[in-house]
């Protein structure tokens, strides 16, 4: 019996979806736009890692609560279908931001709708390529 109930991809670039094939039959939550782009745009990802035997996608058009206290929010910018995960904890929300910013300096510029959303949430944020967790703040320079 698998201990994994769901998989969430912030987006489907190869470095974020390569392990999905380890979970055939497990629901993979993505934004509908993200899945469509991954299937149709050239040089977007490794398509065999997106559509593998047993791939079971749950497509969302916007915000969705997928489990109690676990919400998906569209956060376009890095990709048009990028999403973040907001987990409500006893201490408040925590953001799993994926590539909403590759580093905090980029995120804090607030150049994309997704970055602006994360800045508005003002919650501890995890980025895929940064070990540090912190509450991002808009840059004033």
N, CA, C and O atoms as CSV, one atom per row, in Angstrom:
chain,resi,resn,atom,element,x,y,z
A,1,UNK,N,N,0.843,-1.189,0.000
A,1,UNK,CA,C,0.000,0.000,0.000
A,1,UNK,C,C,0.885,1.248,0.000
A,1,UNK,O,O,1.827,1.351,0.786
A,2,UNK,N,N,0.576,2.181,-0.880
A,2,UNK,CA,C,1.362,3.408,-0.978
A,2,UNK,C,C,0.993,4.370,0.140
A,2,UNK,O,O,-0.175,4.480,0.515
A,3,UNK,N,N,1.993,5.066,0.669
A,3,UNK,CA,C,1.744,6.086,1.688
A,3,UNK,C,C,1.536,7.446,1.037
A,3,UNK,O,O,1.253,8.425,1.727
A,4,UNK,N,N,1.672,7.517,-0.276
A,4,UNK,CA,C,1.476,8.763,-1.004
A,4,UNK,C,C,0.024,8.809,-1.472
A,4,UNK,O,O,-0.426,7.935,-2.213
A,5,UNK,N,N,-0.704,9.837,-1.033
A,5,UNK,CA,C,-2.118,9.961,-1.397
A,5,UNK,C,C,-2.307,10.817,-2.644
A,5,UNK,O,O,-3.167,10.520,-3.473
A,6,UNK,N,N,-1.513,11.878,-2.786
A,6,UNK,CA,C,-1.611,12.776,-3.938
A,6,UNK,C,C,-0.218,13.319,-4.253
A,6,UNK,O,O,0.672,13.336,-3.402
A,7,UNK,N,N,-0.061,13.756,-5.484
A,7,UNK,CA,C,1.133,14.462,-5.925
A,7,UNK,C,C,0.665,15.816,-6.433
A,7,UNK,O,O,-0.365,15.909,-7.102
A,8,UNK,N,N,1.413,16.858,-6.122
A,8,UNK,CA,C,1.129,18.196,-6.643
A,8,UNK,C,C,2.359,18.672,-7.384
A,8,UNK,O,O,3.470,18.618,-6.858
A,9,UNK,N,N,2.162,19.134,-8.597
A,9,UNK,CA,C,3.239,19.774,-9.346
A,9,UNK,C,C,2.928,21.253,-9.456
A,9,UNK,O,O,1.841,21.638,-9.887
A,10,UNK,N,N,3.895,22.089,-9.062
A,10,UNK,CA,C,3.705,23.528,-9.267
A,10,UNK,C,C,3.689,23.830,-10.753
A,10,UNK,O,O,2.983,24.730,-11.210
A,11,UNK,N,N,4.478,23.066,-11.508
A,11,UNK,CA,C,4.499,23.159,-12.965
A,11,UNK,C,C,5.149,21.879,-13.470
A,11,UNK,O,O,5.625,21.062,-12.682
A,12,UNK,N,N,5.167,21.711,-14.779
A,12,UNK,CA,C,5.595,20.426,-15.328
A,12,UNK,C,C,6.904,20.487,-16.105
A,12,UNK,O,O,7.103,19.693,-17.024
A,13,UNK,N,N,7.802,21.407,-15.760
A,13,UNK,CA,C,9.141,21.335,-16.331
A,13,UNK,C,C,9.784,20.041,-15.841
A,13,UNK,O,O,9.427,19.514,-14.788
A,14,UNK,N,N,10.745,19.536,-16.632
A,14,UNK,CA,C,11.310,18.211,-16.351
A,14,UNK,C,C,11.859,18.073,-14.939
A,14,UNK,O,O,11.771,16.996,-14.349
A,15,UNK,N,N,12.421,19.137,-14.387
A,15,UNK,CA,C,13.027,19.032,-13.063
A,15,UNK,C,C,11.993,19.039,-11.945
A,15,UNK,O,O,12.348,18.908,-10.774
A,16,UNK,N,N,10.733,19.189,-12.289
A,16,UNK,CA,C,9.671,19.162,-11.288
A,16,UNK,C,C,8.717,17.983,-11.464
A,16,UNK,O,O,7.961,17.656,-10.549
A,17,UNK,N,N,8.748,17.344,-12.631
A,17,UNK,CA,C,7.813,16.237,-12.844
A,17,UNK,C,C,8.507,14.902,-13.091
A,17,UNK,O,O,7.838,13.893,-13.314
A,18,UNK,N,N,9.828,14.881,-13.054
A,18,UNK,CA,C,10.562,13.659,-13.374
A,18,UNK,C,C,10.259,12.483,-12.468
A,18,UNK,O,O,10.353,11.336,-12.905
A,19,UNK,N,N,9.903,12.733,-11.234
A,19,UNK,CA,C,9.596,11.642,-10.304
A,19,UNK,C,C,8.154,11.183,-10.333
A,19,UNK,O,O,7.805,10.198,-9.681
A,20,UNK,N,N,7.307,11.882,-11.078
A,20,UNK,CA,C,5.886,11.508,-11.100
A,20,UNK,C,C,5.671,10.059,-11.521
A,20,UNK,O,O,4.756,9.400,-11.026
A,21,UNK,N,N,6.490,9.568,-12.415
A,21,UNK,CA,C,6.289,8.210,-12.930
A,21,UNK,C,C,6.469,7.142,-11.852
A,21,UNK,O,O,6.136,5.977,-12.069
A,22,UNK,N,N,6.988,7.533,-10.705
A,22,UNK,CA,C,7.106,6.601,-9.580
A,22,UNK,C,C,5.769,6.383,-8.882
A,22,UNK,O,O,5.656,5.540,-7.992
A,23,UNK,N,N,4.749,7.151,-9.292
A,23,UNK,CA,C,3.449,7.109,-8.623
A,23,UNK,C,C,2.308,6.861,-9.605
A,23,UNK,O,O,1.370,7.656,-9.664
A,24,UNK,N,N,2.368,5.764,-10.386
A,24,UNK,CA,C,1.262,5.492,-11.305
A,24,UNK,C,C,-0.035,5.285,-10.531
A,24,UNK,O,O,-0.062,4.627,-9.491
A,25,UNK,N,N,-1.095,5.858,-11.058
A,25,UNK,CA,C,-2.406,5.711,-10.428
A,25,UNK,C,C,-2.676,6.672,-9.296
A,25,UNK,O,O,-3.812,6.753,-8.828
A,26,UNK,N,N,-1.675,7.404,-8.837
A,26,UNK,CA,C,-1.858,8.394,-7.763
A,26,UNK,C,C,-2.279,9.711,-8.412
A,26,UNK,O,O,-1.656,10.126,-9.389
A,27,UNK,N,N,-3.313,10.383,-7.903
A,27,UNK,CA,C,-3.740,11.648,-8.494
A,27,UNK,C,C,-2.625,12.704,-8.471
A,27,UNK,O,O,-2.011,12.955,-7.434
A,28,UNK,N,N,-2.381,13.310,-9.630
A,28,UNK,CA,C,-1.393,14.374,-9.777
A,28,UNK,C,C,-2.159,15.662,-10.060
A,28,UNK,O,O,-2.823,15.778,-11.090
A,29,UNK,N,N,-2.068,16.619,-9.158
A,29,UNK,CA,C,-2.826,17.865,-9.264
A,29,UNK,C,C,-2.017,18.938,-9.976
A,29,UNK,O,O,-0.909,19.279,-9.563
A,30,UNK,N,N,-2.587,19.462,-11.050
A,30,UNK,CA,C,-1.971,20.531,-11.839
A,30,UNK,C,C,-3.065,21.473,-12.327
A,30,UNK,O,O,-4.247,21.131,-12.328
A,31,UNK,N,N,-2.653,22.644,-12.735
A,31,UNK,CA,C,-3.582,23.542,-13.408
A,31,UNK,C,C,-3.779,23.037,-14.846
A,31,UNK,O,O,-2.833,22.583,-15.489
A,32,UNK,N,N,-5.004,23.123,-15.332
A,32,UNK,CA,C,-5.346,22.644,-16.681
A,32,UNK,C,C,-4.428,23.263,-17.731
A,32,UNK,O,O,-3.954,22.575,-18.635
A,33,UNK,N,N,-4.181,24.565,-17.605
A,33,UNK,CA,C,-3.321,25.263,-18.573
A,33,UNK,C,C,-1.913,24.672,-18.570
A,33,UNK,O,O,-1.303,24.522,-19.628
A,34,UNK,N,N,-1.398,24.338,-17.398
A,34,UNK,CA,C,-0.047,23.780,-17.291
A,34,UNK,C,C,0.058,22.453,-18.019
A,34,UNK,O,O,1.018,22.219,-18.753
A,35,UNK,N,N,-0.910,21.595,-17.823
A,35,UNK,CA,C,-0.881,20.292,-18.477
A,35,UNK,C,C,-1.002,20.447,-19.984
A,35,UNK,O,O,-0.301,19.767,-20.734
A,36,UNK,N,N,-1.872,21.321,-20.431
A,36,UNK,CA,C,-2.032,21.544,-21.871
A,36,UNK,C,C,-0.736,22.063,-22.485
A,36,UNK,O,O,-0.326,21.598,-23.549
A,37,UNK,N,N,-0.090,23.018,-21.828
A,37,UNK,CA,C,1.164,23.561,-22.347
A,37,UNK,C,C,2.260,22.504,-22.365
A,37,UNK,O,O,3.028,22.432,-23.324
A,38,UNK,N,N,2.346,21.691,-21.331
A,38,UNK,CA,C,3.365,20.644,-21.272
A,38,UNK,C,C,3.177,19.622,-22.386
A,38,UNK,O,O,4.144,19.029,-22.864
A,39,UNK,N,N,1.948,19.423,-22.790
A,39,UNK,CA,C,1.652,18.444,-23.845
A,39,UNK,C,C,1.819,19.010,-25.253
A,39,UNK,O,O,1.954,18.247,-26.209
A,40,UNK,N,N,1.813,20.337,-25.395
A,40,UNK,CA,C,1.787,20.908,-26.748
A,40,UNK,C,C,2.954,21.818,-27.098
A,40,UNK,O,O,3.294,21.937,-28.275
A,41,UNK,N,N,3.578,22.463,-26.123
A,41,UNK,CA,C,4.650,23.411,-26.438
A,41,UNK,C,C,5.974,22.683,-26.645
A,41,UNK,O,O,6.342,21.804,-25.866
A,42,UNK,N,N,6.679,23.061,-27.699
A,42,UNK,CA,C,7.983,22.479,-27.979
A,42,UNK,C,C,8.997,22.927,-26.933
A,42,UNK,O,O,8.946,24.062,-26.458
A,43,UNK,N,N,9.916,22.036,-26.575
A,43,UNK,CA,C,11.001,22.319,-25.631
A,43,UNK,C,C,10.504,22.783,-24.263
A,43,UNK,O,O,11.186,23.553,-23.587
A,44,UNK,N,N,9.336,22.325,-23.856
A,44,UNK,CA,C,8.750,22.708,-22.573
A,44,UNK,C,C,9.207,21.796,-21.454
A,44,UNK,O,O,9.532,22.247,-20.355
A,45,UNK,N,N,9.228,20.493,-21.752
A,45,UNK,CA,C,9.518,19.474,-20.744
A,45,UNK,C,C,9.876,18.180,-21.439
A,45,UNK,O,O,10.038,18.160,-22.659
A,46,UNK,N,N,10.000,17.109,-20.698
A,46,UNK,CA,C,10.163,15.774,-21.271
A,46,UNK,C,C,8.773,15.147,-21.276
A,46,UNK,O,O,8.266,14.733,-20.233
A,47,UNK,N,N,8.170,15.081,-22.440
A,47,UNK,CA,C,6.757,14.654,-22.521
A,47,UNK,C,C,6.527,13.251,-21.971
A,47,UNK,O,O,5.464,12.972,-21.418
A,48,UNK,N,N,7.514,12.365,-22.116
A,48,UNK,CA,C,7.359,10.998,-21.593
A,48,UNK,C,C,7.280,10.997,-20.070
A,48,UNK,O,O,6.778,10.042,-19.478
A,49,UNK,N,N,7.765,12.047,-19.438
A,49,UNK,CA,C,7.694,12.156,-17.984
A,49,UNK,C,C,6.373,12.765,-17.548
A,49,UNK,O,O,6.006,12.685,-16.375
A,50,UNK,N,N,5.659,13.373,-18.485
A,50,UNK,CA,C,4.336,13.927,-18.205
A,50,UNK,C,C,3.280,12.854,-18.430
A,50,UNK,O,O,2.470,12.569,-17.548
A,51,UNK,N,N,3.299,12.269,-19.607
A,51,UNK,CA,C,2.302,11.249,-19.956
A,51,UNK,C,C,2.951,9.872,-19.945
A,51,UNK,O,O,3.336,9.343,-20.988
A,52,UNK,N,N,3.065,9.311,-18.774
A,52,UNK,CA,C,3.651,7.993,-18.563
A,52,UNK,C,C,2.524,6.995,-18.282
A,52,UNK,O,O,1.418,7.406,-17.931
A,53,UNK,N,N,2.782,5.697,-18.429
A,53,UNK,CA,C,1.739,4.707,-18.129
A,53,UNK,C,C,1.241,4.859,-16.687
A,53,UNK,O,O,2.028,4.838,-15.741
A,54,UNK,N,N,-0.054,5.009,-16.541
A,54,UNK,CA,C,-0.657,5.152,-15.217
A,54,UNK,C,C,-0.775,6.587,-14.734
A,54,UNK,O,O,-1.247,6.824,-13.622
A,55,UNK,N,N,-0.352,7.559,-15.554
A,55,UNK,CA,C,-0.477,8.967,-15.143
A,55,UNK,C,C,-1.954,9.301,-14.939
A,55,UNK,O,O,-2.786,9.056,-15.811
A,56,UNK,N,N,-2.258,9.858,-13.782
A,56,UNK,CA,C,-3.635,10.177,-13.417
A,56,UNK,C,C,-3.699,11.637,-12.989
A,56,UNK,O,O,-3.445,11.963,-11.829
A,57,UNK,N,N,-4.036,12.507,-13.924
A,57,UNK,CA,C,-4.053,13.936,-13.631
A,57,UNK,C,C,-5.411,14.403,-13.137
A,57,UNK,O,O,-6.455,13.962,-13.618
A,58,UNK,N,N,-5.372,15.299,-12.174
A,58,UNK,CA,C,-6.549,16.036,-11.728
A,58,UNK,C,C,-6.276,17.477,-12.128
A,58,UNK,O,O,-5.385,18.127,-11.583
A,59,UNK,N,N,-7.053,17.970,-13.088
A,59,UNK,CA,C,-6.820,19.298,-13.636
A,59,UNK,C,C,-7.706,20.322,-12.934
A,59,UNK,O,O,-8.890,20.088,-12.693
A,60,UNK,N,N,-7.101,21.457,-12.615
A,60,UNK,CA,C,-7.817,22.529,-11.928
A,60,UNK,C,C,-7.810,23.784,-12.790
A,60,UNK,O,O,-6.848,24.069,-13.503
A,61,UNK,N,N,-8.888,24.509,-12.707
A,61,UNK,CA,C,-9.008,25.819,-13.354
A,61,UNK,C,C,-9.124,26.851,-12.249
A,61,UNK,O,O,-10.215,27.335,-11.949
A,62,UNK,N,N,-7.998,27.181,-11.649
A,62,UNK,CA,C,-8.031,28.151,-10.567
A,62,UNK,C,C,-7.824,27.506,-9.223
A,62,UNK,O,O,-7.309,26.394,-9.114
A,63,UNK,N,N,-8.240,28.231,-8.194
A,63,UNK,CA,C,-8.025,27.808,-6.811
A,63,UNK,C,C,-8.790,26.525,-6.504
A,63,UNK,O,O,-9.908,26.324,-6.977
A,64,UNK,N,N,-8.161,25.653,-5.696
A,64,UNK,CA,C,-8.808,24.402,-5.302
A,64,UNK,C,C,-8.281,23.957,-3.944
A,64,UNK,O,O,-7.083,24.046,-3.675
A,65,UNK,N,N,-9.176,23.481,-3.098
A,65,UNK,CA,C,-8.764,22.836,-1.856
A,65,UNK,C,C,-8.741,21.341,-2.131
A,65,UNK,O,O,-9.785,20.731,-2.359
A,66,UNK,N,N,-7.541,20.746,-2.110
A,66,UNK,CA,C,-7.423,19.336,-2.490
A,66,UNK,C,C,-7.458,18.395,-1.298
A,66,UNK,O,O,-7.768,17.212,-1.440
A,67,UNK,N,N,-7.140,18.921,-0.128
A,67,UNK,CA,C,-7.237,18.206,1.144
A,67,UNK,C,C,-7.558,19.255,2.192
A,67,UNK,O,O,-7.333,20.441,1.953
A,68,UNK,N,N,-8.073,18.860,3.340
A,68,UNK,CA,C,-8.288,19.864,4.377
A,68,UNK,C,C,-6.994,20.629,4.655
A,68,UNK,O,O,-5.948,20.030,4.907
A,69,UNK,N,N,-7.078,21.939,4.606
A,69,UNK,CA,C,-5.946,22.831,4.896
A,69,UNK,C,C,-4.863,22.845,3.818
A,69,UNK,O,O,-3.769,23.356,4.059
A,70,UNK,N,N,-5.141,22.298,2.647
A,70,UNK,CA,C,-4.178,22.317,1.541
A,70,UNK,C,C,-4.877,22.885,0.306
A,70,UNK,O,O,-5.771,22.267,-0.272
A,71,UNK,N,N,-4.430,24.102,-0.081
A,71,UNK,CA,C,-5.034,24.790,-1.224
A,71,UNK,C,C,-4.016,24.998,-2.334
A,71,UNK,O,O,-2.834,25.233,-2.085
A,72,UNK,N,N,-4.500,24.906,-3.553
A,72,UNK,CA,C,-3.719,25.246,-4.732
A,72,UNK,C,C,-4.191,26.607,-5.217
A,72,UNK,O,O,-5.392,26.861,-5.296
A,73,UNK,N,N,-3.237,27.486,-5.543
A,73,UNK,CA,C,-3.569,28.817,-6.052
A,73,UNK,C,C,-2.786,29.056,-7.340
A,73,UNK,O,O,-1.569,28.875,-7.355
A,74,UNK,N,N,-3.447,29.454,-8.409
A,74,UNK,CA,C,-2.706,29.794,-9.621
A,74,UNK,C,C,-1.713,30.910,-9.321
A,74,UNK,O,O,-2.037,31.876,-8.630
A,75,UNK,N,N,-0.504,30.764,-9.847
A,75,UNK,CA,C,0.555,31.753,-9.627
A,75,UNK,C,C,1.364,31.894,-10.917
A,75,UNK,O,O,2.540,31.532,-10.957
A,76,UNK,N,N,0.735,32.419,-11.967
A,76,UNK,CA,C,1.427,32.499,-13.255
A,76,UNK,C,C,2.639,33.415,-13.205
A,76,UNK,O,O,2.715,34.374,-12.437
A,77,UNK,N,N,3.565,33.067,-14.058
A,77,UNK,CA,C,4.789,33.854,-14.163
A,77,UNK,C,C,5.896,32.986,-14.735
A,77,UNK,O,O,6.277,33.146,-15.894
A,78,UNK,N,N,6.407,32.078,-13.938
A,78,UNK,CA,C,7.448,31.169,-14.425
A,78,UNK,C,C,6.907,30.378,-15.610
A,78,UNK,O,O,7.594,30.209,-16.618
A,79,UNK,N,N,5.677,29.897,-15.483
A,79,UNK,CA,C,4.913,29.342,-16.600
A,79,UNK,C,C,3.501,29.916,-16.480
A,79,UNK,O,O,3.101,30.390,-15.417
A,80,UNK,N,N,2.760,29.866,-17.577
A,80,UNK,CA,C,1.397,30.402,-17.556
A,80,UNK,C,C,0.493,29.617,-16.614
A,80,UNK,O,O,-0.460,30.167,-16.062
A,81,UNK,N,N,0.789,28.329,-16.428
A,81,UNK,CA,C,-0.039,27.484,-15.570
A,81,UNK,C,C,0.582,27.156,-14.223
A,81,UNK,O,O,0.138,26.224,-13.553
A,82,UNK,N,N,1.588,27.897,-13.820
A,82,UNK,CA,C,2.249,27.646,-12.534
A,82,UNK,C,C,1.250,27.830,-11.391
A,82,UNK,O,O,0.357,28.675,-11.464
A,83,UNK,N,N,1.410,27.035,-10.344
A,83,UNK,CA,C,0.579,27.165,-9.149
A,83,UNK,C,C,1.452,27.043,-7.920
A,83,UNK,O,O,2.555,26.499,-7.972
A,84,UNK,N,N,0.943,27.557,-6.814
A,84,UNK,CA,C,1.594,27.385,-5.521
A,84,UNK,C,C,0.679,26.540,-4.644
A,84,UNK,O,O,-0.504,26.368,-4.938
A,85,UNK,N,N,1.246,26.019,-3.568
A,85,UNK,CA,C,0.488,25.258,-2.589
A,85,UNK,C,C,0.527,26.053,-1.285
A,85,UNK,O,O,1.594,26.463,-0.829
A,86,UNK,N,N,-0.638,26.264,-0.698
A,86,UNK,CA,C,-0.717,26.937,0.596
A,86,UNK,C,C,-1.239,25.920,1.608
A,86,UNK,O,O,-2.335,25.379,1.465
A,87,UNK,N,N,-0.424,25.677,2.633
A,87,UNK,CA,C,-0.788,24.728,3.682
A,87,UNK,C,C,-1.100,25.524,4.938
A,87,UNK,O,O,-0.261,26.283,5.425
A,88,UNK,N,N,-2.289,25.352,5.455
A,88,UNK,CA,C,-2.688,26.026,6.701
A,88,UNK,C,C,-2.205,25.188,7.875
A,88,UNK,O,O,-2.580,24.024,8.014
A,89,UNK,N,N,-1.370,25.789,8.722
A,89,UNK,CA,C,-0.840,25.108,9.895
A,89,UNK,C,C,-1.352,25.820,11.148
A,89,UNK,O,O,-1.989,26.870,11.057
A,90,UNK,N,N,-1.073,25.249,12.300
A,90,UNK,CA,C,-1.461,25.902,13.551
A,90,UNK,C,C,-0.786,27.263,13.717
A,90,UNK,O,O,-1.312,28.140,14.403
A,91,UNK,N,N,0.375,27.437,13.091
A,91,UNK,CA,C,1.105,28.709,13.173
A,91,UNK,C,C,0.728,29.677,12.053
A,91,UNK,O,O,1.247,30.793,12.009
A,92,UNK,N,N,-0.154,29.276,11.159
A,92,UNK,CA,C,-0.541,30.107,10.024
A,92,UNK,C,C,-0.170,29.449,8.707
A,92,UNK,O,O,0.333,28.325,8.691
A,93,UNK,N,N,-0.416,30.143,7.601
A,93,UNK,CA,C,-0.147,29.539,6.297
A,93,UNK,C,C,1.341,29.416,6.001
A,93,UNK,O,O,2.158,30.215,6.459
A,94,UNK,N,N,1.662,28.401,5.229
A,94,UNK,CA,C,3.001,28.184,4.696
A,94,UNK,C,C,2.837,28.007,3.187
A,94,UNK,O,O,1.927,27.314,2.731
A,95,UNK,N,N,3.724,28.636,2.418
A,95,UNK,CA,C,3.649,28.596,0.961
A,95,UNK,C,C,4.731,27.669,0.414
A,95,UNK,O,O,5.908,27.806,0.746
A,96,UNK,N,N,4.318,26.735,-0.419
A,96,UNK,CA,C,5.244,25.933,-1.208
A,96,UNK,C,C,5.216,26.547,-2.597
A,96,UNK,O,O,4.272,26.342,-3.360
A,97,UNK,N,N,6.256,27.301,-2.915
A,97,UNK,CA,C,6.216,28.179,-4.077
A,97,UNK,C,C,6.767,27.623,-5.367
A,97,UNK,O,O,6.629,28.265,-6.408
A,98,UNK,N,N,7.386,26.456,-5.344
A,98,UNK,CA,C,7.958,25.932,-6.574
A,98,UNK,C,C,8.934,26.930,-7.172
A,98,UNK,O,O,9.875,27.367,-6.510
A,99,UNK,N,N,8.703,27.285,-8.427
A,99,UNK,CA,C,9.558,28.246,-9.117
A,99,UNK,C,C,8.875,29.600,-9.289
A,99,UNK,O,O,9.148,30.307,-10.259
A,100,UNK,N,N,7.997,29.969,-8.366
A,100,UNK,CA,C,7.397,31.307,-8.425
A,100,UNK,C,C,8.502,32.356,-8.428
A,100,UNK,O,O,8.319,33.467,-8.924
A,101,UNK,N,N,9.635,31.991,-7.874
A,101,UNK,CA,C,10.885,32.738,-7.955
A,101,UNK,C,C,12.013,31.742,-7.822
A,101,UNK,O,O,11.923,30.818,-7.013
A,102,UNK,N,N,13.073,31.904,-8.592
A,102,UNK,CA,C,14.198,30.974,-8.444
A,102,UNK,C,C,14.989,31.273,-7.179
A,102,UNK,O,O,15.648,30.389,-6.632
A,103,UNK,N,N,14.926,32.508,-6.718
A,103,UNK,CA,C,15.576,32.933,-5.480
A,103,UNK,C,C,14.734,34.062,-4.900
A,103,UNK,O,O,13.883,34.608,-5.602
A,104,UNK,N,N,14.942,34.417,-3.671
A,104,UNK,CA,C,14.089,35.409,-3.015
A,104,UNK,C,C,14.234,36.801,-3.612
A,104,UNK,O,O,13.252,37.539,-3.684
A,105,UNK,N,N,15.433,37.177,-4.041
A,105,UNK,CA,C,15.584,38.502,-4.667
A,105,UNK,C,C,14.680,38.637,-5.883
A,105,UNK,O,O,14.086,39.693,-6.101
A,106,UNK,N,N,14.572,37.580,-6.675
A,106,UNK,CA,C,13.695,37.601,-7.844
A,106,UNK,C,C,12.226,37.675,-7.407
A,106,UNK,O,O,11.463,38.497,-7.916
A,107,UNK,N,N,11.839,36.817,-6.467
A,107,UNK,CA,C,10.463,36.796,-5.973
A,107,UNK,C,C,10.055,38.166,-5.435
A,107,UNK,O,O,8.949,38.640,-5.699
A,108,UNK,N,N,10.940,38.791,-4.689
A,108,UNK,CA,C,10.603,40.043,-4.008
A,108,UNK,C,C,10.502,41.247,-4.948
A,108,UNK,O,O,10.065,42.319,-4.529
A,109,UNK,N,N,10.898,41.083,-6.201
A,109,UNK,CA,C,10.660,42.147,-7.193
A,109,UNK,C,C,9.176,42.240,-7.538
A,109,UNK,O,O,8.681,43.306,-7.901
A,110,UNK,N,N,8.479,41.123,-7.422
A,110,UNK,CA,C,7.041,41.125,-7.680
A,110,UNK,C,C,6.677,41.402,-9.127
A,110,UNK,O,O,5.674,42.060,-9.402
A,111,UNK,N,N,7.492,40.901,-10.061
A,111,UNK,CA,C,7.283,41.184,-11.480
A,111,UNK,C,C,6.134,40.409,-12.114
A,111,UNK,O,O,5.641,40.807,-13.169
A,112,UNK,N,N,5.696,39.313,-11.497
A,112,UNK,CA,C,4.657,38.475,-12.104
A,112,UNK,C,C,3.443,38.410,-11.180
A,112,UNK,O,O,3.553,38.690,-9.986
A,113,UNK,N,N,2.293,38.043,-11.727
A,113,UNK,CA,C,1.117,37.874,-10.854
A,113,UNK,C,C,1.354,36.842,-9.752
A,113,UNK,O,O,0.880,37.022,-8.630
A,114,UNK,N,N,2.078,35.768,-10.054
A,114,UNK,CA,C,2.365,34.762,-9.039
A,114,UNK,C,C,3.229,35.307,-7.925
A,114,UNK,O,O,2.984,35.022,-6.752
A,115,UNK,N,N,4.233,36.085,-8.272
A,115,UNK,CA,C,5.091,36.687,-7.256
A,115,UNK,C,C,4.307,37.678,-6.407
A,115,UNK,O,O,4.483,37.729,-5.190
A,116,UNK,N,N,3.452,38.456,-7.036
A,116,UNK,CA,C,2.630,39.416,-6.293
A,116,UNK,C,C,1.724,38.692,-5.304
A,116,UNK,O,O,1.541,39.148,-4.175
A,117,UNK,N,N,1.157,37.566,-5.727
A,117,UNK,CA,C,0.300,36.780,-4.841
A,117,UNK,C,C,1.073,36.305,-3.615
A,117,UNK,O,O,0.586,36.430,-2.491
A,118,UNK,N,N,2.263,35.766,-3.816
A,118,UNK,CA,C,3.057,35.271,-2.689
A,118,UNK,C,C,3.430,36.419,-1.760
A,118,UNK,O,O,3.405,36.255,-0.540
A,119,UNK,N,N,3.770,37.565,-2.308
A,119,UNK,CA,C,4.092,38.720,-1.463
A,119,UNK,C,C,2.879,39.148,-0.645
A,119,UNK,O,O,3.024,39.511,0.522
A,120,UNK,N,N,1.693,39.113,-1.233
A,120,UNK,CA,C,0.466,39.465,-0.505
A,120,UNK,C,C,0.178,38.482,0.618
A,120,UNK,O,O,-0.337,38.876,1.664
A,121,UNK,N,N,0.499,37.216,0.418
A,121,UNK,CA,C,0.264,36.211,1.457
A,121,UNK,C,C,1.152,36.440,2.676
A,121,UNK,O,O,0.761,36.114,3.797
A,122,UNK,N,N,2.338,36.997,2.467
A,122,UNK,CA,C,3.267,37.332,3.564
A,122,UNK,C,C,3.425,36.174,4.546
A,122,UNK,O,O,3.318,36.348,5.760
A,123,UNK,N,N,3.681,34.994,3.997
A,123,UNK,CA,C,3.805,33.781,4.812
A,123,UNK,C,C,5.174,33.147,4.580
A,123,UNK,O,O,5.810,33.406,3.559
A,124,UNK,N,N,5.631,32.322,5.518
A,124,UNK,CA,C,6.865,31.584,5.271
A,124,UNK,C,C,6.751,30.843,3.939
A,124,UNK,O,O,5.760,30.164,3.669
A,125,UNK,N,N,7.785,30.990,3.118
A,125,UNK,CA,C,7.744,30.475,1.749
A,125,UNK,C,C,8.947,29.593,1.474
A,125,UNK,O,O,10.086,29.933,1.796
A,126,UNK,N,N,8.662,28.454,0.870
A,126,UNK,CA,C,9.690,27.521,0.396
A,126,UNK,C,C,9.788,27.699,-1.117
A,126,UNK,O,O,8.767,27.684,-1.805
A,127,UNK,N,N,10.979,27.863,-1.635
A,127,UNK,CA,C,11.214,27.886,-3.070
A,127,UNK,C,C,11.956,26.613,-3.460
A,127,UNK,O,O,12.744,26.086,-2.675
A,128,UNK,N,N,11.712,26.126,-4.649
A,128,UNK,CA,C,12.264,24.835,-5.067
A,128,UNK,C,C,13.784,24.804,-5.067
A,128,UNK,O,O,14.377,23.765,-4.778
A,129,UNK,N,N,14.418,25.912,-5.384
A,129,UNK,CA,C,15.865,25.894,-5.573
A,129,UNK,C,C,16.628,26.649,-4.489
A,129,UNK,O,O,17.790,27.009,-4.680
A,130,UNK,N,N,15.975,26.890,-3.346
A,130,UNK,CA,C,16.597,27.622,-2.244
A,130,UNK,C,C,16.365,26.836,-0.954
A,130,UNK,O,O,15.234,26.448,-0.660
A,131,UNK,N,N,17.425,26.601,-0.189
A,131,UNK,CA,C,17.288,25.856,1.071
A,131,UNK,C,C,16.614,26.693,2.147
A,131,UNK,O,O,15.905,26.154,2.996
A,132,UNK,N,N,16.825,27.993,2.123
A,132,UNK,CA,C,16.284,28.903,3.131
A,132,UNK,C,C,14.764,29.025,2.991
A,132,UNK,O,O,14.229,29.042,1.882
A,133,UNK,N,N,14.097,29.106,4.112
A,133,UNK,CA,C,12.662,29.406,4.157
A,133,UNK,C,C,12.528,30.771,4.802
A,133,UNK,O,O,13.128,31.028,5.846
A,134,UNK,N,N,11.742,31.656,4.185
A,134,UNK,CA,C,11.546,32.965,4.814
A,134,UNK,C,C,10.272,33.608,4.309
A,134,UNK,O,O,9.685,33.187,3.312
A,135,UNK,N,N,9.868,34.626,5.015
A,135,UNK,CA,C,8.715,35.437,4.594
A,135,UNK,C,C,9.247,36.493,3.627
A,135,UNK,O,O,10.023,37.362,4.026
A,136,UNK,N,N,8.840,36.428,2.370
A,136,UNK,CA,C,9.339,37.417,1.406
A,136,UNK,C,C,8.668,38.776,1.624
A,136,UNK,O,O,7.514,38.861,2.042
A,137,UNK,N,N,9.415,39.819,1.332
A,137,UNK,CA,C,8.895,41.185,1.442
A,137,UNK,C,C,9.161,41.919,0.135
A,137,UNK,O,O,10.217,41.736,-0.470
A,138,UNK,N,N,8.225,42.740,-0.307
A,138,UNK,CA,C,8.438,43.487,-1.545
A,138,UNK,C,C,9.711,44.336,-1.456
A,138,UNK,O,O,10.005,44.935,-0.421
A,139,UNK,N,N,10.432,44.371,-2.528
A,139,UNK,CA,C,11.633,45.219,-2.582
A,139,UNK,C,C,11.214,46.666,-2.734
A,139,UNK,O,O,10.237,46.977,-3.415
A,140,UNK,N,N,11.949,47.528,-2.104
A,140,UNK,CA,C,11.625,48.962,-2.153
A,140,UNK,C,C,12.617,49.739,-3.005
A,140,UNK,O,O,12.487,50.956,-3.138
A,141,UNK,N,N,13.601,49.066,-3.584
A,141,UNK,CA,C,14.581,49.790,-4.406
A,141,UNK,C,C,14.204,49.838,-5.861
A,141,UNK,O,O,14.934,50.413,-6.668
